[in-house]
């Protein structure tokens, strides 16, 4: 009888494996739980309670916003008191070049000064005409270091229509237009913006910041400038600062030393204006803004943004973040060194102020 193997004893095991591998029965058709009826949106989950800021935080934010508005609004308001003048000469001019070249003029005009103020400032009365310029500076702002070049007022240059005369006579003969035309034809630079400050303006700004520090190396007694001060660093009010920036008869180098004193005074003013105390003291901030704007004359195309950029760039330049030069000269008779001056102005025109190097000296003479 053949041995027949029966799997019957293991049928229960196979049946269990078959039941495991079989697909589960589908669930009955029931609506998904927690869903709204058709046509209605599901309710949004409740938001966590909003954390409210403490009252002092909200107050601090309001004060900060108000202060920022104040800092912007005051200069814009003060700018409305700035006088404007057409300083663009007619006829052919140098072409546009990279960067911006400003002309800063410190006029000896007595406009706005009473007879008592003229006596106090030792300016004397106007002698007619447009007045003359005690300060002439060109400032170039571009991709390289900001460069400030002082032009001695006794520089002998060709003035269109008047021959070769002192450069400050150009302002007396034809005002800002002729001065701009003279500088453009002499330097080859196109002047993009004109800024002028009178005697009274410098005094107002110095007094608004509470005075500045000056550091003469020797005592100065200059009757013409109304100045009598000792050597060494000292505080100066507006009248003293003006006299210090005008004085030249006490120096052997005359006009060459005067342009350096002018840069010293303007640099000290810029430092005081940029100090945190000017920003934090609203009365000082208003006084400085109003005093500066009301005593400035700008070209018709100089807006508040460009004027602000001028002030910031000038302050940086005179305080070590740029180049401070006197136009290259041959000797203390302030005759220009044509070769070095041409190199200097060519580099400025090309916006390559980083390559100026030894062409920039404080007194304009070549380095020894």
Secondary structure, 3 states (H helix, E strand, C coil): CCCCCCCHHHHHHHHHHHHHHCCCCCCCCCCCCCCCCCCCCCCCCCCCCCCCCCHHHHHHHHHHHHHHHHHHHHHHHHHCCCEEECCCCCCCCCCCCCCEEEEEEEECCCCCCCHHHHHHCCCCCCCCCCCCEEEEEEEEECCCCCEEEECCCCCEEEECCCEEEECHHHHHHHHHHHHHHHHHHHHCCCCCEEEEECHHHHHHHHHHCCCEEEEECCCEEECCCCEEECCEEEEECHHHHHHHHHCCCCCCCCHHHHHHHHHHHHHHHHHHHCCHHHHHCHHHHHHHHHHHHHCEEEECCCCHHHHHHHHHHHHHHHHHHCEEEECCECCCCCCECHHHHHHHHHHHHCCCHHHCHHHCCCCCCCCC
